[in-house]
């Protein structure tokens, strides 16, 4: 057996063998470690490759076993595909294409369930009436909560491309608030009468917007309308068997299903 070889891939170290790295001779790695292409070294003398170090583990495992092993909640398929293209491991590229077809079929049938809660609370804030003159004020504020679950990870990503939080004067996609690939919880407030803009930031009050319509969501009715537009355009339909019609009409529970 050949001596172990240590690779530095984007700052992450991997140890393997020459036989593994050259298991697919037509790949870039096969060319690099058969002497057909020059290799770079880091300060420790390890072979250095300036690519993503995290997903390289899946590429290395494929070189070892010729089998694509990914965790069930793997969320970086696009990145892995780009890395496979870079290394030009053709059987891995084909395995990824097959995996994406498999995932696409699994995504066709899906369920979407949204539970909505609303409350009113009092917000206290200061109002500047004149230079160095401030008064304490308060106002009622509507607070909204939406607990969203979908068996389709892709739909939640689609939702994240349409709905944005407004915080600190900036819009940020709700996808950064995903608890897991299938579950998302949203909390936001409606516009508060008389509340200065800086108080939203100071009190960490997020507002919700839908793009590209650039519409602020100040009620559950608007939220439901916008989510239904997005869901129906993605092939969902209302589940007539659940929930109870009154719950749906009162914007408490939304359940949609998709069959393809």
C-alpha positions as CSV (number, residue, x, y, z in Angstrom):
1,X,0.0,0.0,0.0
2,X,1.2,3.5,-0.8
3,X,2.0,6.0,2.0
4,X,-0.9,8.2,3.2
5,X,-1.4,11.6,1.5
6,X,-2.7,14.6,3.3
7,X,-4.8,17.1,1.4
8,X,-5.6,20.7,2.4
9,X,-8.9,21.5,0.7
10,X,-9.9,25.0,1.5
11,X,-8.3,24.8,4.9
12,X,-9.8,21.4,5.8
13,X,-7.4,18.5,6.1
14,X,-8.1,15.0,4.6
15,X,-5.9,12.0,4.7
16,X,-6.2,9.3,2.0
17,X,-4.1,7.2,-0.4
18,X,-2.7,7.7,-3.9
19,X,-4.8,4.7,-5.1
20,X,-8.0,6.5,-3.9
21,X,-7.1,9.8,-5.5
22,X,-6.3,8.1,-8.9
23,X,-9.3,5.7,-8.8
24,X,-10.8,7.7,-11.7
25,X,-7.8,8.5,-14.0
26,X,-9.8,10.8,-16.3
27,X,-10.8,13.1,-13.4
28,X,-8.8,16.2,-12.4
29,X,-7.7,14.5,-9.2
30,X,-6.5,11.5,-11.3
31,X,-4.5,13.9,-13.4
32,X,-3.1,15.9,-10.5
33,X,-1.9,12.8,-8.6
34,X,-0.6,10.9,-11.5
35,X,1.9,13.7,-12.4
36,X,0.0,15.0,-15.4
37,X,-0.9,18.3,-13.6
38,X,1.2,20.4,-11.1
39,X,0.1,20.4,-7.5
40,X,0.4,23.2,-4.9
41,X,1.7,22.8,-1.4
42,X,0.7,24.6,1.8
43,X,3.2,25.7,4.5
44,X,3.2,22.2,6.0
45,X,3.9,20.5,2.7
46,X,0.4,19.2,2.2
47,X,-1.1,19.2,-1.2
48,X,-3.4,22.3,-1.4
49,X,-6.6,22.6,-3.4
50,X,-8.4,26.0,-3.2
51,X,-12.0,24.6,-3.2
52,X,-14.8,24.0,-0.6
53,X,-13.4,21.8,2.1
54,X,-16.7,20.9,3.7
55,X,-18.3,19.0,0.8
56,X,-15.0,17.4,-0.3
57,X,-15.7,14.6,2.2
58,X,-18.6,13.4,-0.1
59,X,-16.3,13.5,-3.1
60,X,-13.5,11.6,-1.3
61,X,-16.0,9.0,-0.1
62,X,-17.2,8.5,-3.6
63,X,-13.6,8.0,-4.8
64,X,-13.2,5.3,-2.1
65,X,-16.5,3.4,-2.7
66,X,-17.9,4.5,-6.0
67,X,-21.2,5.1,-4.1
68,X,-22.9,8.4,-3.3
69,X,-23.7,8.6,0.4
70,X,-25.5,11.8,1.5
71,X,-27.4,12.5,4.8
72,X,-31.2,12.7,4.5
73,X,-31.2,16.4,5.4
74,X,-28.4,17.3,2.9
75,X,-29.0,20.9,1.7
76,X,-26.0,21.7,-0.5
77,X,-26.7,19.7,-3.6
78,X,-26.0,22.7,-5.8
79,X,-22.6,23.2,-4.2
80,X,-21.7,19.5,-4.4
81,X,-22.7,19.4,-8.1
82,X,-20.4,22.4,-8.8
83,X,-17.5,20.7,-7.0
84,X,-18.1,17.5,-8.8
85,X,-18.0,19.4,-12.1
86,X,-14.7,21.0,-11.0
87,X,-13.0,17.7,-10.2
88,X,-14.5,16.2,-13.3
89,X,-15.4,12.9,-11.6
90,X,-17.9,11.8,-14.3
91,X,-19.5,8.8,-12.4
92,X,-20.1,11.1,-9.5
93,X,-21.7,13.7,-11.8
94,X,-24.0,11.0,-13.1
95,X,-24.8,9.8,-9.6
96,X,-25.7,13.3,-8.6
97,X,-28.0,13.7,-11.6
98,X,-29.8,10.5,-10.6
99,X,-30.1,11.7,-7.0
100,X,-31.6,15.0,-8.1
101,X,-34.2,13.1,-10.3
102,X,-35.0,11.0,-7.3
103,X,-35.4,14.0,-5.0
104,X,-37.6,15.8,-7.6
105,X,-40.0,12.8,-7.8
106,X,-40.2,12.7,-4.0
107,X,-41.0,16.4,-3.9
108,X,-44.0,16.1,-6.3
109,X,-46.5,14.9,-3.7
110,X,-46.4,17.3,-0.7
111,X,-48.4,18.7,2.2
112,X,-48.3,22.2,3.6
113,X,-49.7,23.0,7.0
114,X,-49.8,26.5,8.6
115,X,-51.1,27.3,12.1
116,X,-51.7,31.0,12.7
117,X,-51.9,32.9,16.0
118,X,-52.5,36.6,16.7
119,X,-52.4,38.7,19.8
120,X,-52.5,42.4,20.7
121,X,-50.0,43.9,23.1
122,X,-49.0,47.3,24.2
123,X,-45.8,48.9,23.0
124,X,-44.2,51.8,25.0
125,X,-41.9,54.3,23.3
126,X,-40.6,57.8,23.5
127,X,-41.5,60.6,21.1
128,X,-39.3,63.6,20.5
129,X,-41.5,66.7,20.5
130,X,-38.7,69.2,20.4
131,X,-35.0,69.4,20.9
132,X,-34.2,67.7,24.2
133,X,-37.9,67.3,24.9
134,X,-39.3,63.8,24.9
135,X,-42.6,62.3,26.0
136,X,-43.6,58.7,26.8
137,X,-46.3,57.2,24.6
138,X,-47.9,53.9,24.1
139,X,-50.0,52.1,21.4
140,X,-51.6,48.8,20.7
141,X,-49.6,46.5,18.5
142,X,-50.8,43.5,16.5
143,X,-48.4,40.6,16.8
144,X,-48.6,37.7,14.4
145,X,-47.2,34.1,14.5
146,X,-47.2,31.6,11.7
147,X,-46.0,28.1,12.2
148,X,-45.3,26.5,8.8
149,X,-44.6,22.9,8.1
150,X,-44.2,21.4,4.6
151,X,-43.0,18.0,3.4
152,X,-41.5,19.9,0.4
153,X,-38.2,21.6,1.3
154,X,-38.2,23.2,-2.1
155,X,-41.5,24.9,-1.4
156,X,-40.2,26.5,1.8
157,X,-37.2,27.8,-0.3
158,X,-39.7,29.2,-2.8
159,X,-41.6,30.9,0.1
160,X,-38.3,32.3,1.3
161,X,-37.7,33.9,-2.0
162,X,-41.0,35.8,-1.7
163,X,-41.3,36.7,1.9
164,X,-38.8,39.1,3.7
165,X,-38.4,40.5,7.1
166,X,-37.9,44.2,7.4
167,X,-35.5,44.9,10.2
168,X,-32.9,47.6,10.9
169,X,-34.1,49.2,7.7
170,X,-33.1,46.2,5.6
171,X,-34.9,43.3,4.0
172,X,-33.7,39.8,4.8
173,X,-35.1,36.5,3.5
174,X,-37.1,34.4,5.9
175,X,-35.0,31.3,4.8
176,X,-32.4,32.3,7.4
177,X,-35.0,31.5,10.0
178,X,-35.6,27.9,8.9
179,X,-35.6,25.7,12.0
180,X,-35.0,22.7,9.8
181,X,-35.6,22.0,6.1
182,X,-39.3,21.4,6.6
183,X,-40.2,23.8,9.4
184,X,-40.4,27.5,9.6
185,X,-41.7,29.8,12.3
186,X,-42.5,33.5,11.5
187,X,-43.1,36.3,14.0
188,X,-43.8,39.8,12.9
189,X,-45.8,42.9,13.8
190,X,-48.1,45.2,11.9
191,X,-47.4,48.9,11.5
192,X,-47.9,50.7,14.8
193,X,-49.5,54.1,14.7
194,X,-47.2,56.8,15.9
195,X,-44.2,54.5,16.5
196,X,-41.0,56.1,15.2
197,X,-39.0,54.1,12.7
198,X,-36.0,53.8,15.0
199,X,-38.2,52.2,17.7
200,X,-38.8,49.1,15.5
201,X,-35.1,48.5,15.5
202,X,-34.6,49.4,19.1
203,X,-37.3,47.0,20.3
204,X,-36.4,44.3,17.7
205,X,-39.8,44.5,16.0
206,X,-39.8,42.8,12.6
207,X,-42.3,43.6,9.8
208,X,-43.1,41.2,7.0
209,X,-43.0,42.1,3.3
210,X,-43.8,40.2,0.1
211,X,-41.7,40.7,-3.0
212,X,-41.6,41.6,-5.9
213,X,-45.0,43.2,-5.1
214,X,-43.3,45.2,-2.3
215,X,-46.4,44.9,-0.1
216,X,-46.3,45.0,3.6
217,X,-48.2,42.3,5.4
218,X,-50.3,44.0,8.1
219,X,-53.0,41.3,8.6
220,X,-53.5,37.6,8.5
221,X,-55.9,38.1,5.6
222,X,-53.1,39.6,3.5
223,X,-50.7,36.9,4.7
224,X,-53.1,34.1,3.7
225,X,-53.8,35.6,0.3
226,X,-50.1,35.9,-0.5
227,X,-49.2,32.4,0.7
228,X,-52.1,30.9,-1.2
229,X,-50.9,32.7,-4.4
230,X,-47.4,31.2,-4.0
231,X,-48.7,27.7,-3.0
232,X,-51.3,27.5,-5.8
233,X,-48.8,28.6,-8.4
234,X,-46.6,25.7,-7.2
235,X,-49.4,23.1,-7.7
236,X,-50.9,23.0,-4.2
237,X,-54.6,22.9,-3.6
238,X,-56.8,23.3,-0.5
239,X,-57.4,20.1,1.4
240,X,-61.2,20.0,1.6
241,X,-61.2,17.4,4.4
242,X,-59.1,19.4,6.8
243,X,-59.2,21.8,8.6
244,X,-62.7,22.7,9.6
245,X,-64.1,25.3,7.3
246,X,-64.5,27.9,10.1
247,X,-60.8,27.5,11.1
248,X,-59.8,28.2,7.5
249,X,-62.1,31.1,7.1
250,X,-61.0,32.6,10.4
251,X,-57.4,32.3,9.3
252,X,-56.4,29.9,12.1
253,X,-55.3,26.8,10.2
254,X,-54.3,26.4,6.5
255,X,-53.7,23.0,5.0
256,X,-52.9,22.4,1.4
257,X,-51.9,19.3,-0.5
258,X,-50.2,18.6,-3.8
259,X,-50.5,15.5,-6.0
260,X,-48.6,15.2,-9.2
